[in-house]
Amino acid sequence: MRLASRLDDLGTETAFAVAAAAADWKARGNDVYPFHLGDLDFALAPHIVEAMDRAIADGRTGYCPGPGIPELRAALAEDIGSRRGTAYTPENVTVMTGGKPVITKFVQAVMNPGDEVLYPNPGFPIYESQIEYHGGVGKAYRYLPTDSGFAIDLDQVASLITDRTVAIIYNDLQNPISAESTDAEREAVAQLAVEHDLWVLSDEAYFEMRYEGESTSIATLPGMAERTVILYTFSKKFAMTGSRLGCAVAPPELGKVFGTMNTNDESCTTHYVQWAGIAALQGTQEPVREMLDTLRGRRDTACEIVNGTPGMAVEVPKSTFYLFPDVTEAIEIVGARDLADFAQRALHETGVSFCTRNHFGRPQPGEDRRYIRFAYSGLSQERIREGLTGMRQWIEAAR
């Protein structure tokens, strides 16, 4: 029996492929340090669990409105708007089963087959997957290394825009490279969107996952409210990765489209989980602060060891829970053929499992440095120190 040809264009979240190799190595009796998957090892806050249990006990286990229950849409509009210094109404908010559906439905809503959509590379691999799966032309824009991390190559972005370009995906506080836009960079992206009448998907999954400073949404800049969709998720801030709860914040006319898509795809987001989301937003934020304090300690430990390892270097990021170190010289020190060989040998020699730059999009012309990604969100500080120290000793021994 034949399957649809478009399946050839369907990618995946490549971190899960790395997870399979790590699981296989662990099943053989080896210790593994899982730096590959950006999950969180924090329990749900008690008041969120209580709200979910109470909703189940109260019988909120059936169908509910496709765009989300009114109480959660109102709570999200208030919270997201107030934290960004703007105003939203429930009509701007469409509740979804996490952040990923926002990507899919945005692409479906604004892009026709053959249209072009710009997306970041390195970047979250689902962007490229959904653009190509739905018949679009994905055009990757790059980041350039700077003294303080990475910056969008704005000249390249401008050069990629054609009459067929309909949208740009923009991920400030970026996965995998932890890049954060300056005000000037954010304004330049907004100016391009306005000049060329582009839709913008602003992936703000890590908007509040930061250790210093404050975040700014591109949606609040002049001319951007009517063309921007914000991707919001409960997965990161509230450690609700398995609960599958998020939303799109969009102009009301597009929000209605998203609601119809929800009805077609999932019917609705799980009813009782939505009540847990209200508790997360309106209840105590102390668990969030405690989690960020823990993550900051993990970041500092990881950065200290990475920057003390021969052939490895990374800037200390102010946000997210990822490191994207340059390992060009480390690869040479251990005599690895390429990034894939380096990753496999690191797993087998040290138990450290991680994604490489190649898991976040096809390398672009002119890239001459090699990078890997460490996610430190699912390991204790002690395990981070054990794993990365072992990796450092492996590289030191090869010198």
Secondary structure, 3 states (H helix, E strand, C coil): CCCCHHHHHCCCCCHHHHHHHHHHHHHCCCCCEECCCCCCCCCCCHHHHHHHHHHHHCCCCCCCCCCCCHHHHHHHHHHHHHHHCCCCCHHHEEEECCCHHHHHHHHHHHCCCCCEEEEECCCCHHHHHHHHHCCCEEEEECEEEECCEEEECHHHHHHHCCCCEEEEEECCCCCCCCCCCCHHHHHHHHHHHHHCCCEEEEECCCCCCECCCCCCCHHHCCCCCCCEEEEEECCCCCCCCCCCCEEEECCHHHHHHHHHHHHHHCCCCCHHHHHHHHHHHHCCCHHHHHHHHHHHHHHHHHHHHHHCCCCCECCCCCECCEECCECHHHHHHHCCCCHHHHHHHHHHHHCEECEEHHHHCCCCCCCCCCEEEEECCCCCHHHHHHHHHHHHHHHHHHC
